[in-house]
Each structure stands twice: as structure tokens, then as C-alpha cells.
Amino acid sequence: MLEPTRITLARHAAGYSAMDLARLIQVAESTVRRYETCGAPEAMAGELAAALGCAPGYFHRPPAAGIDVERIFFRTPRRISRARKTSCSALGRTGVELYDLITGDYLLPDTEVPDYTGLDAEAAAAQLRLDWNLGCGPVPDLLYVLESRGVRVLSLADGPSFSFWEDGQAFIFLASGDRSGQRHQLAHELGHLLLHSALGADGHAAAEAEAEQFASRLLLPALSLQARVGDTLRMPQLLDAQELFGVPAHIILSHARDCGMLGDASYSWLVQELALEPAPRRAPLASRVFSLVFPSLRGEDRMGTLRIAAALGVPTRTLHDLTFGHAFMVLPGLQDAAPLGMPGHLRALS
């Protein structure tokens, strides 16, 4: 029999209701409910996999459930449907299992994210700079900083960024976008991980404003910003500040106004000018972990993309999307017949 919890998880990942799945595989909804309670016959593996966009082997993996939705922090949670949140919780489980597979071969840092529950956003940003030796200027490659502290960061092809804790490890799923926007999203999700690990579900919406304030305080340190932003600020200097801090210009303007560095008139004028500027073209952020792990696995002929996908029971497209594109897409008809070999001993980050 196929594992019932995996049928449910695959359905949630696809964003389908039980009735949707019943229509796709042409059975009664009660039959789908029975599959998800008692398991489905082996003969249904191919049909279920085709309907749900996974591999038949997914239904032979150990029992599992999605990440508890109430423990996930979403950007703009009120705008996200319950079905989308459930789909993200299933994707979150795939991300956890991908990292479980990687850490079977590679030694990665354990999460070292401090608990700042009870601190306000400004104090938390200042304390983190001290605890992580970030200095008082612009934060360097934030994705690398997070990965070096053991935060498991994965990428999303679409959908909102979200974060959660699982078995003592911190996870961030980062939405696609402009490089500076992604940096700000990372800082926002870090704010949740630092400040809200003990928060109940009812407080998630209110925590969004605090996480947003933390992100601005961390990426736009007051002394550095004050030296560059004021009512005499003009567009060239604003774009220079955007490049220096790695933060979208509109966030710099909003933060400077909220902190009293920029008057309302100057703010309004610069917002209008900014709307006329072409969107910056920068490469998106790239993961150091995946950029080291996947070439190493391919180079040692141990576990290419197809084998990882088969081990997890997911399409290669899902791996590609979760790993910042480092899990290469495999063209139809090509085979990945490399032997698994012995586990490696590479330490990806120190």
C-alpha cells in the first residue's frame, strides 16, 4: 500500500482539495479520503503521481506531514489563502528533507540564531550586529552570513517568502525578485526567527510590522544612513545609497522619513522621481551551500539531480527551484546513472 500521509502531503503541495483530486483520478471523494487514511493500492502510484506532480516513489517514503502552518511566518499573511499556506507547509517539508539528505553527506553549521524574544526591533538589530560581529556599516552578503550561521535558505520560483523553525534548525524560503529586495526579505524573515519563535498564531499579523522594522534597522544603520540622507538628498545620491546598503530605494526613503531624517515634502518628491527611474538589473542572490554541494556531488559522480529527485520523490523542476538553480534541470531522455559511492567529507561552510 502507498503511504497515506504522503498522499495527503502531495495533494497539499499541489494545492488541491480532496474533491479536486477525486475528479482528476476519477474516483469518489470518499475514496480519496480512504487513500489518505488507510493508503492506496500500489497500482494507483503512477496515476496519483501524474495528478499531483510528484514521482511515484514519493508515496513509498516514510510517513510525514507538512510543517504546522501555525508555526510558519508568511509575508503579508492576511493576503494568503489557507490553501496556499497549506501548500507552502508541504513545500517546507520537502525543503527540510532535502537538507536532511545533504547533511547526510556534508557537515553544515547548526543554526546559531539567538533568541531575542522580548527585545524591540531596534534593540534586536543592534544586538545582532554585536553578536554576529557585523560592525556598524552596511551588512555584507546577508545570504552568506545566514548560511554561515546555519540558517537553511531555499529559493522559491513563485509565492511569498516564509520562515519557520523545525527541530532546532531555522529555515527561510526566499521568494524570487530583485537582489536588493531579496536582501530585505531575508532580513525580514530573520527578524521573525529572532523575535517571534515563541509567538502564538494570533500574533503573527502584528509581528509583521516588527519584522519589517527589524529589517530596516539591520540593513540601514542609523549613523551610516544619517551621513547620506537628509532633505538635500537627490536622486543620484539615493541610487548610490541603494547600491551601498543593498536595500530598495523606496524602503530607504520610507525608513528615513519614519526616522525623521527626511521631511514629507522631500520624501514625496523623491518617490515621484524614483517612479521614473528604470528598474535596476542585478543578478539574484546565490546560495553558497548549494553552489558548493551540487557541483561536488556531480563531480564525484555520486548523486546527480535525478538521483536526488528520485530519493525525495519530487520532480527535478522542484529541486531546481528550491536550490537557486544549482540543481540542474535534466533534459527528457537523459539518464543519470552515476553510482552513489561513499559519503563525502566536505565542510561546505565554516
C-alpha positions as CSV (number, residue, x, y, z in Angstrom):
1,M,0.0,0.0,0.0
2,L,1.0,3.6,-0.6
3,E,1.9,5.7,2.4
4,P,-1.4,7.7,3.2
5,T,0.3,10.7,4.8
6,R,2.4,11.1,1.6
7,I,-0.8,11.2,-0.5
8,T,-2.1,14.0,1.7
9,L,1.2,15.9,1.6
10,A,1.4,15.6,-2.2
11,R,-2.2,16.8,-2.5
12,H,-1.5,19.8,-0.3
13,A,1.7,20.6,-2.2
14,A,-0.3,20.7,-5.4
15,G,-2.9,23.0,-3.8
16,Y,-5.8,20.5,-4.4
17,S,-8.8,19.7,-2.2
18,A,-9.8,16.1,-1.8
19,M,-12.6,16.7,-4.3
20,D,-10.2,18.2,-6.8
21,L,-8.0,15.1,-6.6
22,A,-11.1,12.8,-6.9
23,R,-12.0,14.5,-10.1
24,L,-8.5,14.2,-11.5
25,I,-8.2,10.5,-10.9
26,Q,-12.0,9.8,-11.5
27,V,-12.9,8.3,-8.2
28,A,-15.3,9.3,-5.4
29,E,-14.1,11.9,-2.9
30,S,-14.7,9.2,-0.2
31,T,-12.2,7.0,-2.0
32,V,-9.5,9.8,-1.8
33,R,-10.3,10.1,1.9
34,R,-9.8,6.4,2.4
35,Y,-6.5,6.6,0.5
36,E,-5.3,9.3,2.9
37,T,-6.4,7.3,5.9
38,C,-5.5,3.7,5.0
39,G,-3.3,4.0,2.0
40,A,-3.9,3.4,-1.7
41,P,-3.2,0.3,-3.8
42,E,0.3,0.1,-5.4
43,A,-1.4,0.2,-8.8
44,M,-2.5,3.8,-8.1
45,A,1.0,5.2,-7.7
46,G,1.5,6.2,-11.3
47,E,-1.9,7.8,-11.6
48,L,-1.6,9.7,-8.3
49,A,1.9,10.9,-9.2
50,A,0.7,12.2,-12.5
51,A,-2.2,14.0,-11.0
52,L,-0.2,15.5,-8.1
53,G,3.0,16.4,-10.0
54,C,5.4,14.2,-8.0
55,A,7.2,10.9,-8.6
56,P,5.6,7.5,-7.8
57,G,8.4,6.9,-5.3
58,Y,7.1,9.8,-3.2
59,F,4.4,7.5,-1.9
60,H,6.9,5.0,-0.6
61,R,8.8,7.5,1.6
62,P,8.3,7.4,5.4
63,P,5.2,8.9,7.0
64,A,5.4,12.7,7.1
65,A,3.2,15.8,7.5
66,G,3.6,19.3,6.3
67,I,5.1,21.9,8.6
68,D,2.5,23.1,11.0
69,V,1.0,26.2,9.3
70,E,0.6,28.0,12.7
71,R,4.4,27.8,13.1
72,I,5.2,29.4,9.7
73,F,5.8,33.1,9.3
74,F,4.5,34.4,6.0
75,R,4.9,37.8,4.3
76,T,1.6,39.6,4.3
77,P,-0.2,36.6,6.0
78,R,-3.7,38.1,5.6
79,R,-3.4,38.2,1.9
80,I,-2.5,34.5,1.6
81,S,-5.3,31.9,1.3
82,R,-5.4,28.9,3.6
83,A,-4.9,26.6,0.7
84,R,-1.7,28.5,-0.3
85,K,-0.4,28.4,3.2
86,T,-1.0,24.6,3.3
87,S,0.8,24.2,0.0
88,C,3.8,26.1,1.5
89,S,3.7,23.9,4.6
90,A,4.1,20.8,2.3
91,L,6.9,22.5,0.3
92,G,8.5,23.3,3.6
93,R,8.6,19.6,4.4
94,T,10.4,18.9,1.1
95,G,13.0,21.6,1.9
96,V,13.6,20.0,5.3
97,E,14.0,16.6,3.7
98,L,16.4,18.0,1.1
99,Y,18.6,19.4,3.8
100,D,18.4,16.1,5.7
101,L,19.7,14.4,2.6
102,I,22.5,17.0,2.1
103,T,23.7,16.8,5.8
104,G,24.0,13.0,5.4
105,D,27.0,13.7,3.2
106,Y,28.1,17.2,4.2
107,L,28.9,18.9,7.5
108,L,26.9,22.1,7.7
109,P,26.8,24.5,10.6
110,D,24.0,24.1,13.1
111,T,21.6,27.0,13.4
112,E,23.1,29.7,15.7
113,V,20.3,32.2,15.7
114,P,19.9,33.9,19.1
115,D,16.5,34.2,20.8
116,Y,15.7,37.9,21.2
117,T,12.1,37.4,22.4
118,G,11.1,40.4,24.4
119,L,13.5,42.9,22.7
120,D,12.1,45.5,20.4
121,A,13.2,45.6,16.8
122,E,15.7,48.4,17.1
123,A,17.4,46.8,20.1
124,A,17.4,43.4,18.4
125,A,19.1,44.8,15.3
126,A,21.8,46.5,17.4
127,Q,22.4,43.3,19.5
128,L,22.6,41.1,16.4
129,R,25.3,43.3,15.0
130,L,27.3,42.8,18.2
131,D,26.6,39.1,18.4
132,W,27.5,38.4,14.8
133,N,30.3,40.9,14.5
134,L,28.6,42.8,11.7
135,G,30.1,46.2,12.6
136,C,28.2,49.4,12.2
137,G,28.2,49.8,8.4
138,P,26.3,48.2,5.6
139,V,25.8,44.4,6.1
140,P,27.8,42.3,3.6
141,D,26.3,39.3,1.7
142,L,23.4,38.6,4.0
143,L,22.6,35.2,2.5
144,Y,26.2,34.0,3.1
145,V,26.0,35.4,6.7
146,L,22.8,33.5,7.3
147,E,24.1,30.2,5.8
148,S,27.4,30.5,7.8
149,R,25.2,30.7,10.9
150,G,23.4,27.6,10.0
151,V,20.1,29.0,8.6
152,R,18.8,26.8,5.9
153,V,17.8,29.1,3.0
154,L,15.9,27.8,-0.1
155,S,14.5,29.6,-3.1
156,L,11.0,29.9,-4.4
157,A,10.0,30.2,-8.1
158,D,6.8,32.0,-7.0
159,G,4.9,32.7,-3.9
160,P,5.6,34.7,-0.7
161,S,8.7,34.3,1.4
162,F,8.2,32.4,4.6
163,S,10.2,31.0,7.5
164,F,9.9,28.6,10.4
165,W,11.8,26.6,13.0
166,E,12.0,22.8,12.7
167,D,13.9,20.5,15.1
168,G,16.1,23.4,16.3
169,Q,17.0,24.4,12.7
170,A,15.9,27.7,11.1
171,F,14.5,27.7,7.6
172,I,13.9,30.5,5.2
173,F,12.2,30.1,1.8
174,L,13.1,33.1,-0.2
175,A,10.8,34.5,-3.0
176,S,12.3,35.5,-6.3
177,G,12.9,39.2,-7.0
178,D,15.5,41.9,-7.3
179,R,18.7,41.3,-5.4
180,S,18.1,44.2,-3.0
181,G,14.5,43.2,-2.5
182,Q,15.6,39.7,-1.6
183,R,18.1,41.0,0.9
184,H,15.3,42.9,2.6
185,Q,13.1,39.8,2.6
186,L,15.9,37.8,4.2
187,A,16.3,40.4,6.9
188,H,12.6,40.4,7.5
189,E,12.4,36.6,7.9
190,L,15.4,36.7,10.2
191,G,13.5,39.2,12.3
192,H,10.8,36.6,12.8
193,L,13.3,33.9,13.7
194,L,15.0,36.1,16.2
195,L,12.0,37.8,17.8
196,H,8.9,35.6,17.4
197,S,9.9,31.9,18.0
198,A,7.6,31.8,21.0
199,L,4.8,33.7,19.3
200,G,1.3,32.2,19.1
201,A,-0.6,32.1,15.9
202,D,-2.8,35.1,16.9
203,G,0.2,37.4,17.0
204,H,1.6,36.7,13.5
205,A,-0.1,39.6,11.8
206,A,1.1,42.1,14.4
207,A,4.6,40.7,14.2
208,E,4.9,41.6,10.5
209,A,5.4,45.3,11.4
210,E,8.0,44.4,13.9
211,A,9.9,42.2,11.5
212,E,9.8,44.9,8.9
213,Q,11.2,47.4,11.4
214,F,13.9,45.0,12.3
215,A,14.9,44.5,8.6
216,S,15.2,48.3,8.1
217,R,17.2,48.8,11.3
218,L,19.6,46.0,10.5
219,L,20.2,46.9,6.9
220,L,20.1,50.7,7.3
221,P,22.2,51.5,10.4
222,A,21.3,55.0,11.7
223,L,24.8,56.5,11.7
224,S,25.6,55.5,8.2
225,L,22.2,56.5,6.9
226,Q,22.2,59.9,8.6
227,A,25.5,60.7,6.9
228,R,23.9,60.2,3.5
229,V,20.2,61.1,3.8
230,G,18.5,64.4,4.5
231,D,16.3,67.0,2.9
232,T,19.1,67.8,0.5
233,L,19.1,64.3,-0.9
234,R,18.8,64.0,-4.7
235,M,18.2,61.0,-6.9
236,P,21.9,60.2,-7.8
237,Q,22.7,60.1,-4.1
238,L,19.6,58.0,-3.3
239,L,20.7,55.5,-6.0
240,D,24.2,55.4,-4.6
241,A,22.7,54.7,-1.2
242,Q,20.6,51.9,-2.7
243,E,23.8,50.3,-4.1
244,L,25.8,50.8,-0.8
245,F,23.2,49.4,1.6
246,G,21.8,46.8,-0.8
247,V,18.2,47.9,0.0
248,P,15.5,49.1,-2.4
249,A,15.4,52.8,-2.7
250,H,11.8,53.1,-1.7
251,I,12.5,51.3,1.6
252,I,15.4,53.7,2.2
253,L,13.0,56.6,1.7
254,S,10.3,55.2,3.9
255,H,12.7,54.4,6.7
256,A,14.4,57.8,6.5
257,R,11.1,59.5,6.7
258,D,9.9,57.4,9.7
259,C,13.2,58.1,11.5
260,G,12.8,61.9,10.9
261,M,15.8,62.1,8.6
262,L,13.7,63.1,5.6
263,G,10.8,65.6,5.6
264,D,7.4,64.8,4.0
265,A,8.0,67.2,1.1
266,S,11.4,65.7,0.2
267,Y,10.0,62.2,0.6
268,S,7.1,62.9,-1.8
269,W,9.3,64.5,-4.4
270,L,11.8,61.7,-4.4
271,V,9.1,59.0,-4.5
272,Q,7.8,60.6,-7.7
273,E,11.3,60.9,-9.2
274,L,12.0,57.3,-8.3
275,A,8.9,56.1,-10.2
276,L,10.6,57.4,-13.4
277,E,13.8,55.5,-12.8
278,P,14.3,52.2,-14.7
279,A,14.2,49.1,-12.6
280,P,17.8,48.0,-11.7
281,R,19.0,44.8,-13.3
282,R,21.1,42.8,-10.9
283,A,21.6,39.1,-10.6
284,P,19.5,37.5,-7.8
285,L,21.1,36.2,-4.7
286,A,23.0,32.9,-4.9
287,S,23.5,30.2,-2.2
288,R,27.0,29.3,-1.1
289,V,25.8,26.0,0.2
290,F,24.1,24.8,-3.0
291,S,26.9,26.3,-5.2
292,L,29.3,24.0,-3.3
293,V,27.3,20.9,-2.7
294,F,25.7,20.2,-6.1
295,P,28.9,20.6,-8.2
296,S,30.7,18.4,-5.7
297,L,28.1,15.7,-6.0
298,R,28.2,15.8,-9.7
299,G,32.0,16.0,-9.9
300,E,32.4,12.9,-7.6
301,D,29.7,11.0,-9.7
302,R,27.8,10.2,-6.5
303,M,24.4,11.8,-6.6
304,G,23.2,14.0,-9.5
305,T,20.0,15.8,-9.8
306,L,18.0,12.9,-11.0
307,R,19.1,10.7,-8.1
308,I,18.4,13.4,-5.5
309,A,15.0,14.0,-7.1
310,A,14.3,10.2,-7.0
311,A,15.4,10.0,-3.4
312,L,13.0,12.7,-2.4
313,G,10.2,11.7,-4.8
314,V,9.9,15.1,-6.4
315,P,10.4,16.4,-10.0
316,T,13.8,17.9,-10.9
317,R,12.0,21.2,-11.5
318,T,11.2,21.3,-7.8
319,L,14.8,20.8,-6.9
320,H,15.9,23.4,-9.4
321,D,13.5,25.9,-7.9
322,L,14.5,25.3,-4.3
323,T,18.3,25.4,-4.8
324,F,18.7,28.8,-6.5
325,G,19.1,26.9,-9.8
326,H,22.1,24.9,-8.7
327,A,20.3,21.6,-9.2
328,F,20.5,21.5,-13.0
329,M,17.4,20.6,-14.9
330,V,17.7,17.3,-16.7
331,L,16.5,17.1,-20.3
332,P,14.0,14.4,-21.2
333,G,15.7,11.2,-22.3
334,L,18.9,11.7,-20.5
335,Q,19.8,9.3,-17.7
336,D,21.8,9.9,-14.6
337,A,23.4,6.5,-14.0
338,A,26.3,7.6,-11.7
339,P,26.9,5.4,-8.7
340,L,26.1,6.7,-5.3
341,G,29.6,6.0,-4.0
342,M,30.8,6.7,-0.5
343,P,29.7,9.7,1.6
344,G,31.8,12.8,1.3
345,H,33.6,14.8,4.0
346,L,33.5,18.3,2.6
347,R,32.6,21.1,5.0
348,A,30.7,23.5,2.9
349,L,30.8,26.5,5.3
350,S,32.8,27.3,8.4
